[in-house]
Amino acid sequence: MKDHFPLKTRFWLIQAACLILFLLAAQGWAKENELSVFRVDPSMGQRVQEALDAAVTEYNVPGAVLALGDMDGSTRIWTSGLADLETGERISEDLYFLIGSVTKSYTATMVLQLVDDGLIKLDGPIGKYLPGLVPRENEITIRFLLEMRSGLGDYGPNPEFEKFMEPNSLKACTPEQLVKFSLDKTGEPDKEFHYTNANYILLGMLIEKVTNNSFSNELKRRILQPLGMSHTFMLTEMKMPTPYAHGYRYEEGKVVDGTYSIHPSLFWTAGGIVSTAADQLVWAKALLEGRLLSPQAHSEQFTMKPASSRLGFYGLGVMNMNGLIGHGGNYDNLYTSFIGRYHGYDCVIMVNGQAGDAEEKNFRAKAILQELIKETEL
């Protein structure tokens, strides 16, 4: 593996400046001087806390944690609501949350590291590395998988997958099983954007095949250890690290603790990472600034194409939703999150599910973050 850290501060500053210019030019999401330097100072603390408290109530969530960091490295974390509705334990900044599809930004970065290392080709067919798993394997490239343009379906809506899970909803699944259940409805590669976990399950399998190592070990070696992220893990069994926020789902008029209602193997490299707000703030900065990739790979990652009205634009494991650049996550509605950058702030929002009905059903973390941006004029 190459040394993914710059060896001289001067080189890092040049790379960071190039990244900012690239984002401004390629995405058109900011006007001149809009990406200015902001400082997270005490004067804004009360405004943010009041806005967060109000949003937790408005969007009917048990609790939330918000972390912000500015370009100077100043950081601050706010919390609101409850981590455990039964005991009344309040949300605290050190709690673990499942981050759902934010995991995809890690998987994509690791794939691009393999490209940097010369072990795979971005535009190479997946069949070259994982033969016999999917139809049109010589047409579906690694890039198409990263972009959600492979034409593959999704296992979740497949009735056969639902039937397979019926005897035991807590059963673990292998990646091969998840891919197989995603083949009932397939389309032409690179014809249209279709968000599906199957793409990133395949990419997880690719990482393990090429490195001859587990995804968890490669995650530690390539991302967590270099960045000093000691509170981030792949969840591989039905046991959350402590302390953790319970995940709640609102169904049939009742709030249910669903923390252990689904096995994490069903999400794996598409959504199975557990972490804290502080660690995710480290990741947001590293992701947006390309600290673990070559400038070329980072440029590829943030070259985005139109996705959907909900997601906006999608690159290689990153998205741009009206200027929020990073990735969102939803772990079976039990945990929702967003990490990324907005107008000079690195931002992390993590929410532990649903405490009742609300206009926004599924992506409450993103909705809360957008409300905070509006109310505090970030």
C-alpha positions in Angstrom: 0.0 0.0 0.0 1.3 3.5 -0.8 1.9 6.2 1.7 -1.4 8.1 1.4 -0.2 11.0 3.6 1.7 13.9 2.1 5.2 14.1 3.4 5.4 17.9 3.5 3.0 20.5 4.8 3.5 22.7 1.7 2.3 19.9 -0.6 -0.7 19.3 1.6 -1.7 23.0 1.5 -1.4 23.0 -2.3 -3.5 19.8 -2.6 -6.2 21.3 -0.3 -6.3 24.5 -2.3 -6.7 22.5 -5.5 -9.5 20.5 -4.0 -11.4 23.7 -3.1 -11.0 25.1 -6.6 -12.1 21.7 -8.1 -15.3 21.6 -6.0 -16.2 25.2 -6.9 -15.6 24.6 -10.6 -17.0 21.1 -11.0 -20.1 21.4 -8.9 -21.1 25.0 -9.2 -22.5 24.9 -5.7 -20.9 28.0 -4.4 -20.5 31.6 -5.5 -17.3 33.5 -5.3 -16.0 33.7 -1.7 -18.9 31.6 -0.4 -16.5 28.9 0.8 -15.0 31.2 3.4 -13.4 30.3 6.7 -15.8 30.1 9.7 -14.8 29.6 13.3 -16.9 27.5 15.7 -16.9 30.0 18.5 -18.9 30.1 21.8 -21.1 32.9 20.5 -23.0 30.5 18.2 -23.3 27.7 20.8 -26.7 28.8 22.2 -28.3 29.4 18.8 -27.3 26.0 17.6 -28.4 24.3 20.8 -31.8 26.0 20.6 -32.2 25.1 16.9 -31.2 21.4 17.6 -33.7 21.1 20.5 -36.5 22.5 18.4 -35.6 20.2 15.4 -35.6 17.1 17.6 -39.1 18.0 18.7 -40.3 19.0 15.3 -39.1 15.8 13.5 -40.1 13.6 16.4 -36.8 11.8 17.0 -35.6 10.4 20.3 -32.3 12.3 20.2 -29.5 13.7 18.0 -25.9 14.6 18.2 -24.4 17.4 16.0 -20.7 18.0 15.4 -19.2 21.0 13.5 -15.6 21.7 12.6 -14.2 24.7 10.8 -11.3 25.1 8.4 -9.0 26.2 11.3 -9.6 22.9 13.1 -11.9 24.2 15.8 -14.7 21.7 16.6 -17.7 21.6 18.8 -20.4 18.9 19.6 -24.0 19.5 20.6 -26.5 16.9 21.9 -30.3 16.8 22.4 -32.9 14.3 23.5 -32.6 10.7 24.8 -30.4 7.7 24.0 -32.7 5.3 25.8 -36.4 6.0 26.1 -36.9 3.3 28.7 -34.3 4.5 31.2 -34.3 8.2 30.3 -30.6 8.2 29.6 -29.8 11.4 27.6 -27.8 11.6 24.4 -24.1 12.3 25.1 -21.3 13.0 22.6 -19.4 9.7 23.2 -22.3 7.4 22.2 -22.0 4.9 19.3 -24.4 5.1 16.4 -24.8 2.9 13.3 -24.0 5.2 10.4 -25.8 3.3 7.7 -24.9 4.2 4.1 -22.2 6.7 5.2 -20.3 3.4 5.2 -20.4 3.6 1.4 -18.0 6.6 1.5 -15.5 4.4 3.3 -15.9 1.5 0.9 -15.5 3.8 -2.1 -12.4 5.4 -0.7 -10.8 1.9 -0.1 -11.6 0.9 -3.7 -10.0 4.1 -5.0 -6.9 3.3 -2.9 -6.7 0.0 -4.7 -6.8 1.9 -7.9 -4.0 4.2 -6.6 -2.0 1.1 -5.7 -2.4 -0.3 -9.2 -4.2 -3.4 -8.0 -7.4 -2.7 -10.0 -8.6 -0.5 -12.8 -11.4 1.9 -12.2 -12.9 1.2 -15.6 -12.1 -2.5 -15.5 -15.1 -5.0 -15.6 -16.1 -6.6 -12.3 -16.1 -10.0 -14.0 -12.3 -9.8 -14.2 -12.0 -9.8 -10.4 -15.2 -11.6 -9.3 -16.3 -13.8 -12.2 -19.6 -15.6 -12.3 -21.5 -13.4 -9.8 -23.6 -11.1 -11.9 -25.0 -10.9 -15.5 -23.2 -8.6 -18.0 -20.1 -9.0 -15.8 -17.9 -7.8 -18.6 -20.0 -4.6 -19.1 -20.4 -3.6 -15.4 -17.3 -1.7 -14.5 -16.0 -0.8 -11.0 -16.8 2.8 -11.8 -20.4 1.9 -12.6 -20.8 0.1 -9.2 -19.4 3.2 -7.4 -21.7 5.5 -9.3 -24.8 3.4 -8.7 -25.1 3.0 -12.5 -24.5 -0.8 -12.8 -28.0 -1.8 -13.7 -28.2 -4.2 -10.7 -31.4 -4.4 -8.6 -31.7 -4.5 -4.8 -32.3 -7.4 -2.5 -34.5 -5.5 0.0 -37.6 -5.2 -2.2 -37.2 -8.7 -3.7 -40.2 -10.9 -2.5 -37.9 -14.0 -2.6 -35.5 -12.3 -0.1 -38.4 -11.5 2.2 -39.5 -15.1 2.0 -35.9 -16.2 2.7 -35.8 -14.1 5.9 -39.3 -15.0 7.2 -38.3 -18.0 9.3 -35.8 -16.0 11.2 -35.6 -12.2 10.7 -32.4 -12.1 12.8 -30.4 -14.5 10.5 -27.1 -13.4 9.1 -26.6 -13.3 5.3 -23.5 -13.8 3.2 -22.5 -11.2 0.6 -23.0 -13.8 -2.1 -26.6 -14.3 -0.9 -27.3 -10.6 -0.9 -25.9 -10.2 -4.5 -28.0 -13.2 -5.7 -31.2 -11.7 -4.3 -30.4 -8.5 -6.2 -30.5 -10.0 -9.7 -34.3 -10.4 -10.1 -34.5 -7.0 -11.8 -31.5 -5.8 -13.7 -31.0 -3.2 -16.3 -28.4 -1.9 -18.8 -25.1 -0.7 -17.3 -24.6 3.0 -17.3 -28.1 3.8 -18.6 -29.5 5.4 -15.4 -28.8 6.0 -11.7 -30.3 3.4 -9.4 -29.3 3.5 -5.7 -28.8 0.0 -4.5 -26.8 -1.6 -1.7 -25.9 -4.5 -4.0 -23.3 -2.3 -5.8 -21.4 -1.7 -2.5 -21.7 -5.3 -1.3 -20.0 -6.3 -4.5 -17.3 -3.7 -3.9 -16.7 -5.1 -0.4 -16.2 -8.5 -2.0 -13.8 -6.9 -4.5 -11.7 -5.4 -1.7 -11.5 -8.7 0.1 -10.6 -10.6 -3.1 -7.9 -8.3 -4.2 -6.3 -7.8 -0.8 -6.8 -11.4 0.4 -7.8 -9.8 3.7 -11.1 -9.1 5.5 -12.9 -5.8 4.9 -12.6 -5.0 8.6 -8.9 -5.5 8.7 -8.4 -3.4 5.5 -10.7 -0.7 6.9 -8.4 -0.5 10.0 -5.2 -0.5 8.0 -6.2 1.9 5.2 -8.5 4.4 7.0 -9.0 4.1 10.8 -5.4 3.7 11.9 -3.9 6.4 9.6 -6.6 8.9 10.8 -6.5 7.9 14.4 -10.1 6.9 14.5 -10.2 4.6 17.5 -14.0 4.6 17.9 -15.1 3.3 14.5 -15.8 -0.4 13.7 -17.5 -2.7 11.3 -20.4 -4.2 13.2 -20.3 -8.0 12.5 -22.5 -9.4 15.2 -25.6 -8.4 17.2 -23.7 -6.5 19.8 -23.3 -2.7 19.9 -20.1 -1.3 21.5 -20.9 0.6 24.7 -22.0 3.2 25.4 -24.5 3.4 22.5 -27.7 5.1 21.5 -30.7 2.8 21.1 -32.3 2.8 17.7 -36.1 3.3 17.5 -38.6 2.7 14.8 -42.2 4.1 14.7 -44.6 1.4 13.4 -48.3 0.8 13.7 -48.7 3.7 16.1 -46.0 2.4 18.5 -42.3 3.3 19.1 -40.3 0.1 19.2 -36.6 -0.4 20.3 -35.2 -2.0 17.1 -31.5 -1.8 18.0 -31.2 -5.6 17.7 -34.0 -6.3 15.2 -31.9 -6.9 12.2 -28.5 -8.5 11.6 -25.8 -6.1 10.5 -24.6 -8.6 7.9 -27.6 -7.5 5.8 -25.8 -4.1 5.3 -22.1 -5.0 5.6 -20.0 -2.8 3.3 -23.0 -0.8 2.2 -24.1 0.2 5.7 -22.6 -1.7 8.6 -20.1 0.7 10.3 -20.7 2.0 13.9 -19.0 5.1 15.1 -19.1 8.3 17.3 -19.7 11.9 16.2 -16.1 12.9 17.0 -14.7 10.1 14.8 -17.1 11.0 12.0 -16.0 14.6 12.1 -12.4 13.3 11.5 -13.7 11.3 8.6 -15.7 14.2 7.1 -12.6 16.3 6.9 -10.4 13.5 5.5 -13.0 12.5 2.9 -13.6 16.0 1.6 -9.9 16.9 1.5 -8.8 13.7 0.0 -6.2 12.9 2.7 -6.1 9.2 1.8 -6.1 9.4 -2.0 -4.0 10.7 -4.8 -5.2 14.0 -6.3 -6.4 12.1 -9.4 -8.4 9.6 -7.4 -9.9 12.3 -5.3 -10.9 14.2 -8.4 -12.6 11.1 -9.8 -14.4 10.6 -6.5 -16.0 14.1 -6.5 -16.9 14.1 -10.2 -20.7 13.8 -9.9 -23.5 13.1 -12.2 -27.3 13.8 -11.8 -28.8 11.2 -9.5 -32.3 11.7 -8.2 -34.5 14.5 -6.9 -33.8 13.3 -3.4 -30.0 12.8 -3.7 -29.1 15.5 -6.2 -25.8 14.5 -7.6 -23.7 11.4 -7.0 -20.0 10.7 -7.5 -18.0 7.7 -6.3 -19.5 7.1 -2.9 -20.3 10.8 -2.3 -23.3 13.0 -3.0 -24.1 16.7 -3.3 -27.6 17.5 -1.9 -28.1 21.3 -2.4 -24.6 22.1 -1.3 -24.3 19.5 1.4 -21.4 17.4 0.1 -20.6 14.1 1.7 -22.9 11.1 2.3 -26.1 10.3 4.2 -27.1 7.1 5.9 -30.2 5.3 7.0 -29.9 2.0 8.9 -33.4 0.5 8.6 -34.9 3.8 9.9 -33.3 3.0 13.3 -30.4 5.3 12.8 -30.0 8.1 10.3 -27.0 10.3 9.7 -25.1 12.7 7.4 -21.4 13.5 7.3 -19.8 16.0 5.0 -19.2 19.7 4.4 -21.3 22.8 4.0 -20.1 26.4 3.4 -16.8 25.8 5.2 -18.1 23.7 8.0 -17.4 20.0 8.3 -20.6 18.6 9.8 -21.9 15.4 11.3 -25.5 14.7 12.4 -26.5 11.4 13.9 -30.1 10.5 15.0 -31.3 7.4 16.8 -34.5 6.7 14.8 -38.1 7.7 15.3 -40.1 8.7 18.3 -43.4 9.2 16.5 -44.8 10.2 13.2 -43.4 13.2 11.2 -43.7 14.7 7.7 -40.2 13.4 7.0 -40.4 9.7 7.4 -37.0 8.2 6.6 -34.2 10.8 6.3 -34.7 12.7 9.5 -31.0 13.4 10.2 -30.6 15.2 6.9 -33.9 17.1 7.4 -32.7 18.2 10.9 -29.3 19.3 9.5 -31.0 21.3 6.8 -33.3 22.9 9.4 -30.3 23.8 11.5 -28.6 25.4 8.5 -31.7 27.5 7.9 -32.2 28.6 11.5 -28.6 29.4 12.3 -27.6 30.7 8.9 -24.5 28.6 8.7 
